[in-house]
Amino acid sequence: METAMARKQFHINGEPRRERIYIRVSGKEKEVIASVAKARDATISRTFLDLFRDEYLRIEREQMERDSPTVQELRRIRSEIWHIGHNINQIARLTNTELGATHEDVTAINDGLERCEQLLSRLDDLVVKERHLRRDRSVRTHDVISDQKK
């Protein structure tokens, strides 16, 4: 049930479209698909291609972000902060049981807190950097999508 809302394209970006995909749907699913295509002012084929392209780009972006140097650095920082917190908890527990802290204990806590401050500052820098990267990626993705629709 192709609608005649848009011109059928047998070529995209100079590449001929020779392949076909057939799927089985219920009557209700067919109505929903046709409704979405109509709302987008596109054919069912164009709607499927656009939606799958968008999903592919989303998955690709998520994988890129998950494996990005920024995410790896965030994981490293999280682990380091966890270890610092663990060390401080051990010192606090020792202090509570022995009712006192040595000079070395206090120094270790202060060093841990200073390192946490450094790591939090690094996190702030990473968040700002990531915002800029996401904005740039968003612009590039928009450009790719616009080019593909031509």
Backbone hydrogen bonds, N-H to C=O, Kabsch-Sander energy under -0.5 kcal/mol:
donor,donor_aa,acceptor,acceptor_aa,energy
10,F,8,K,-0.6
12,I,15,E,-2.3
15,E,12,I,-2.3
17,R,10,F,-3.1
18,R,16,P,-0.8
30,K,26,S,-2.5
31,E,27,G,-2.1
32,V,28,K,-2.4
33,I,29,E,-2.8
34,A,30,K,-2.7
35,S,31,E,-2.4
36,V,32,V,-2.5
37,A,33,I,-2.5
38,K,34,A,-2.5
39,A,35,S,-2.5
40,R,36,V,-1.8
41,D,38,K,-1.3
42,A,37,A,-2.5
47,T,43,T,-2.4
48,F,44,I,-2.7
49,L,45,S,-2.7
50,D,46,R,-2.7
51,L,47,T,-2.7
52,F,48,F,-2.7
53,R,49,L,-2.4
54,D,50,D,-2.7
55,E,51,L,-2.3
56,Y,52,F,-2.6
57,L,53,R,-2.7
58,R,54,D,-2.2
59,I,55,E,-2.7
60,E,56,Y,-2.6
61,R,57,L,-2.5
62,E,58,R,-2.5
63,Q,59,I,-2.5
64,M,60,E,-2.3
65,E,61,R,-2.7
66,R,62,E,-2.7
67,D,63,Q,-1.8
68,S,65,E,-0.9
72,Q,68,S,-2.2
73,E,69,P,-2.4
74,L,70,T,-2.4
75,R,71,V,-2.3
76,R,72,Q,-2.1
77,I,73,E,-2.6
78,R,74,L,-2.6
79,S,75,R,-2.3
80,E,76,R,-2.3
81,I,77,I,-2.7
82,W,78,R,-2.3
83,H,79,S,-2.3
84,I,80,E,-2.3
85,G,81,I,-2.8
86,H,82,W,-2.4
87,N,83,H,-2.4
88,I,84,I,-2.5
89,N,85,G,-2.4
90,Q,86,H,-2.1
91,I,87,N,-2.1
92,A,88,I,-2.7
93,R,89,N,-2.7
94,L,90,Q,-2.4
95,T,91,I,-2.8
96,N,92,A,-2.4
97,T,93,R,-2.0
98,E,94,L,-2.3
99,L,95,T,-1.2
100,G,95,T,-1.2
106,V,102,T,-2.1
107,T,103,H,-2.5
108,A,104,E,-2.6
109,I,105,D,-2.3
110,N,106,V,-2.7
111,D,107,T,-2.8
112,G,108,A,-2.4
113,L,109,I,-2.6
114,E,110,N,-2.6
115,R,111,D,-2.5
116,C,112,G,-2.3
117,E,113,L,-2.3
118,Q,114,E,-2.2
119,L,115,R,-2.6
120,L,116,C,-2.8
121,S,117,E,-2.1
122,R,118,Q,-2.3
123,L,119,L,-2.4
124,D,120,L,-2.3
125,D,121,S,-2.1
126,L,122,R,-2.4
127,V,123,L,-2.6
128,V,124,D,-2.2
129,K,125,D,-2.5
130,E,126,L,-2.9
131,R,127,V,-2.2
132,H,128,V,-1.8
133,L,129,K,-2.3
134,R,130,E,-2.9
135,R,131,R,-2.3
136,D,132,H,-2.4
137,R,133,L,-2.9
138,S,134,R,-2.7
139,V,135,R,-2.0
140,R,136,D,-2.4
141,T,137,R,-3.2
142,H,138,S,-2.4
143,D,139,V,-2.2
144,V,140,R,-2.5
145,I,141,T,-2.8
146,S,142,H,-2.6
147,D,143,D,-2.5
148,Q,144,V,-2.3
149,K,145,I,-1.7
150,K,146,S,-0.7
150,K,147,D,-0.7
